């Protein structure tokens, strides 16, 4: 399955121009098998998304993009989350205590919203977003190098706020994902691979060669988790 792991919907992300109904329509057209709504510091769409997923038969998973004191972290499988900024380690510990999963979002984007070198300090991250649709190639590649060094999962996401970017980056899952628990399990097992969209299909990123696609998308080498 191909799933976009980091997306924003306008009801709870004020900087988004996307409604869930349109996101599902575009996702189907682009060939995605599922989407993840990860609004800024909110999981307010969870109930509506579950109802809409059941109505359409299209997998929709709701997580959160939490702005910790050290940078953005995307998490799934939690019920409780802080209503104010806290240290990254405290948030990761909270996620893991609830049986959830989390990954560092755009760790080296040049807007001071990524964990950057804290990737080597914060313990308990399950993965790193190595392809982000609003991040330059050099920063994405550096994230991929850190994921390889740390031996954790690699994730691709569009981080879309507008229709044009939806699904341009995504994540390959080697198994069917029908629940948040299955999504969490697959990431924790390091089964995921980052992919990019081009000419109607998805391709693995090889971390070496530039991709001839919109928004300066590049390729990355397949990663293998340590252990």
VEXLUM-452253 format. One record per residue (C-alpha): x, y, z. Coordinates in Angstrom, 2 decimals. Example, Ala and Ser with C-alpha at 12.3 -4.5 7.8 and 13.67 -1.06 7.14 Angstrom:
2
{{12.30; -4.50; 7.80}}
{{13.67; -1.06; 7.14}}
END
This chain:
227
{{0.00; 0.00; 0.00}}
{{1.03; 3.59; -0.66}}
{{0.03; 6.00; 2.11}}
{{0.70; 9.73; 2.48}}
{{1.76; 9.98; 6.13}}
{{1.66; 13.73; 6.88}}
{{-1.17; 15.95; 5.61}}
{{-3.15; 18.95; 6.83}}
{{-6.92; 19.53; 6.67}}
{{-8.37; 23.01; 6.91}}
{{-10.81; 22.43; 9.79}}
{{-8.02; 22.06; 12.35}}
{{-4.96; 23.34; 10.43}}
{{-5.56; 27.00; 9.74}}
{{-2.83; 27.15; 7.09}}
{{-4.42; 24.42; 4.94}}
{{-6.66; 24.88; 1.90}}
{{-7.81; 21.25; 1.84}}
{{-11.06; 19.64; 2.97}}
{{-11.11; 15.94; 3.76}}
{{-13.68; 15.20; 1.06}}
{{-11.42; 16.70; -1.61}}
{{-8.33; 15.06; -0.16}}
{{-9.86; 11.61; -0.55}}
{{-10.94; 12.38; -4.11}}
{{-7.47; 13.59; -5.11}}
{{-5.78; 10.71; -3.27}}
{{-7.81; 8.14; -5.19}}
{{-7.05; 9.86; -8.49}}
{{-3.33; 9.95; -7.72}}
{{-3.29; 6.26; -6.79}}
{{-2.85; 6.45; -3.03}}
{{-4.23; 3.58; -0.95}}
{{-4.70; 5.66; 2.21}}
{{-4.02; 9.03; 3.80}}
{{-3.02; 10.33; 7.23}}
{{-4.38; 13.57; 8.64}}
{{-1.80; 15.09; 11.00}}
{{-3.04; 18.54; 11.91}}
{{-1.01; 21.04; 13.90}}
{{-1.27; 20.20; 17.60}}
{{-4.75; 18.76; 17.14}}
{{-6.59; 15.50; 16.57}}
{{-9.96; 17.20; 16.31}}
{{-10.80; 15.58; 12.97}}
{{-10.54; 12.04; 14.34}}
{{-14.27; 11.29; 14.74}}
{{-15.33; 12.82; 11.43}}
{{-12.46; 11.13; 9.60}}
{{-13.44; 7.73; 11.01}}
{{-17.03; 8.22; 9.86}}
{{-15.96; 9.41; 6.42}}
{{-13.51; 6.53; 6.05}}
{{-16.27; 4.04; 6.82}}
{{-18.64; 5.80; 4.43}}
{{-16.18; 5.83; 1.51}}
{{-14.27; 2.63; 2.27}}
{{-11.03; 4.60; 1.94}}
{{-8.47; 4.26; 4.76}}
{{-8.00; 7.51; 6.70}}
{{-5.75; 7.56; 9.76}}
{{-5.61; 10.52; 12.12}}
{{-2.48; 11.45; 14.02}}
{{-0.98; 14.75; 15.13}}
{{1.94; 17.00; 14.23}}
{{3.06; 18.22; 17.63}}
{{5.35; 21.22; 17.91}}
{{7.69; 20.24; 20.72}}
{{10.23; 22.67; 22.15}}
{{12.87; 21.12; 19.89}}
{{10.76; 20.70; 16.73}}
{{7.83; 18.96; 15.02}}
{{7.04; 15.31; 15.73}}
{{4.25; 13.34; 14.04}}
{{2.52; 10.77; 16.24}}
{{-0.19; 8.11; 15.89}}
{{-2.03; 5.88; 18.32}}
{{-2.46; 8.32; 21.19}}
{{-5.52; 9.68; 22.97}}
{{-3.90; 12.25; 25.25}}
{{-1.50; 14.93; 24.10}}
{{-0.20; 18.17; 25.64}}
{{-2.09; 21.41; 25.06}}
{{1.13; 23.37; 25.31}}
{{4.68; 22.90; 24.03}}
{{6.85; 20.50; 26.00}}
{{10.35; 19.05; 25.42}}
{{10.62; 16.55; 22.56}}
{{11.75; 13.76; 24.87}}
{{8.72; 14.22; 27.12}}
{{6.39; 14.03; 24.13}}
{{8.08; 10.92; 22.71}}
{{7.90; 9.27; 26.13}}
{{4.19; 10.14; 26.33}}
{{3.56; 8.60; 22.91}}
{{5.42; 5.40; 23.71}}
{{3.68; 5.07; 27.09}}
{{0.34; 5.03; 25.24}}
{{1.53; 2.37; 22.78}}
{{1.79; 4.87; 19.95}}
{{4.35; 5.56; 17.24}}
{{6.14; 8.78; 16.32}}
{{8.56; 10.10; 13.75}}
{{10.53; 13.29; 13.32}}
{{8.96; 15.58; 10.73}}
{{11.25; 17.43; 8.28}}
{{14.14; 17.40; 10.80}}
{{16.46; 19.64; 8.78}}
{{14.02; 22.06; 7.13}}
{{15.37; 25.62; 7.32}}
{{12.52; 27.05; 9.42}}
{{13.61; 25.98; 12.91}}
{{10.73; 23.49; 13.13}}
{{12.79; 20.30; 12.88}}
{{14.66; 18.29; 15.51}}
{{17.97; 18.66; 13.62}}
{{20.87; 17.35; 15.75}}
{{18.42; 16.45; 18.51}}
{{17.75; 13.31; 16.46}}
{{20.82; 11.87; 18.16}}
{{19.71; 12.97; 21.62}}
{{16.00; 12.20; 21.75}}
{{15.38; 8.52; 22.48}}
{{12.36; 6.49; 21.35}}
{{11.63; 7.88; 17.90}}
{{10.33; 5.14; 15.60}}
{{11.26; 6.85; 12.36}}
{{12.36; 9.91; 10.42}}
{{10.53; 11.69; 7.64}}
{{13.19; 11.55; 4.91}}
{{10.96; 12.80; 2.11}}
{{8.90; 15.90; 2.86}}
{{7.07; 17.78; 0.14}}
{{7.90; 21.22; 1.52}}
{{11.58; 20.56; 2.21}}
{{14.62; 21.03; -0.03}}
{{16.58; 18.06; -1.37}}
{{19.68; 18.68; 0.75}}
{{17.63; 18.65; 3.95}}
{{15.71; 15.52; 2.92}}
{{18.92; 13.73; 2.04}}
{{20.50; 14.65; 5.37}}
{{17.45; 13.25; 7.15}}
{{17.86; 10.00; 5.21}}
{{21.50; 9.76; 6.25}}
{{20.54; 10.17; 9.90}}
{{17.85; 7.49; 9.58}}
{{20.44; 5.09; 8.20}}
{{22.89; 5.92; 10.98}}
{{20.28; 5.54; 13.72}}
{{18.73; 2.42; 12.20}}
{{15.12; 3.61; 12.35}}
{{12.27; 3.63; 9.85}}
{{12.12; 5.95; 6.84}}
{{8.89; 7.76; 5.98}}
{{7.77; 9.85; 2.99}}
{{5.01; 12.46; 3.15}}
{{3.67; 15.33; 1.07}}
{{3.04; 17.57; 4.12}}
{{0.38; 19.02; 1.83}}
{{-1.62; 22.16; 2.52}}
{{-2.73; 22.64; -1.11}}
{{-4.19; 20.19; -3.67}}
{{-1.18; 20.29; -6.00}}
{{1.16; 18.73; -3.46}}
{{-1.09; 15.96; -2.18}}
{{0.59; 12.58; -2.58}}
{{3.75; 13.82; -4.31}}
{{5.72; 12.04; -1.59}}
{{4.35; 9.06; 0.32}}
{{5.30; 5.84; 2.10}}
{{5.30; 2.27; 0.79}}
{{3.96; -0.44; 3.12}}
{{4.61; -4.07; 2.10}}
{{1.37; -5.21; 3.71}}
{{-2.25; -4.13; 3.85}}
{{-2.89; -1.41; 6.41}}
{{-6.47; -1.15; 7.64}}
{{-6.04; 0.23; 11.15}}
{{-3.84; 2.65; 13.06}}
{{-2.48; -0.33; 14.99}}
{{-1.33; -2.01; 11.76}}
{{0.26; 1.25; 10.60}}
{{2.10; 1.60; 13.91}}
{{3.28; -2.01; 13.83}}
{{4.68; -1.70; 10.31}}
{{6.65; 1.46; 11.09}}
{{8.03; -0.02; 14.32}}
{{9.18; -3.05; 12.32}}
{{11.00; -0.73; 9.90}}
{{9.03; -2.09; 6.95}}
{{8.35; 1.27; 5.31}}
{{10.09; 2.91; 2.35}}
{{9.79; 6.47; 1.00}}
{{8.33; 6.88; -2.50}}
{{7.72; 9.72; -4.94}}
{{4.99; 10.27; -7.52}}
{{5.86; 10.65; -11.20}}
{{3.85; 10.31; -14.40}}
{{0.97; 8.44; -12.81}}
{{2.89; 6.06; -10.57}}
{{5.03; 5.73; -7.46}}
{{8.74; 4.94; -7.34}}
{{11.20; 4.19; -4.55}}
{{13.66; 6.99; -3.74}}
{{17.31; 5.93; -4.02}}
{{18.98; 8.91; -2.23}}
{{21.42; 9.45; -5.09}}
{{19.77; 10.76; -8.23}}
{{17.55; 13.80; -8.84}}
{{13.95; 13.18; -9.91}}
{{12.46; 14.94; -12.89}}
{{9.21; 15.93; -11.18}}
{{7.43; 19.04; -9.82}}
{{8.58; 20.91; -6.71}}
{{12.21; 19.77; -6.95}}
{{11.72; 16.19; -5.82}}
{{14.76; 13.91; -5.55}}
{{15.38; 10.20; -5.07}}
{{16.78; 8.28; -2.17}}
{{18.40; 4.94; -1.55}}
{{16.38; 2.16; 0.09}}
{{17.14; 2.01; 3.81}}
{{17.44; -1.08; 5.94}}
{{16.79; -0.74; 9.66}}
{{19.51; -1.89; 12.00}}
{{18.86; -5.17; 13.73}}
END
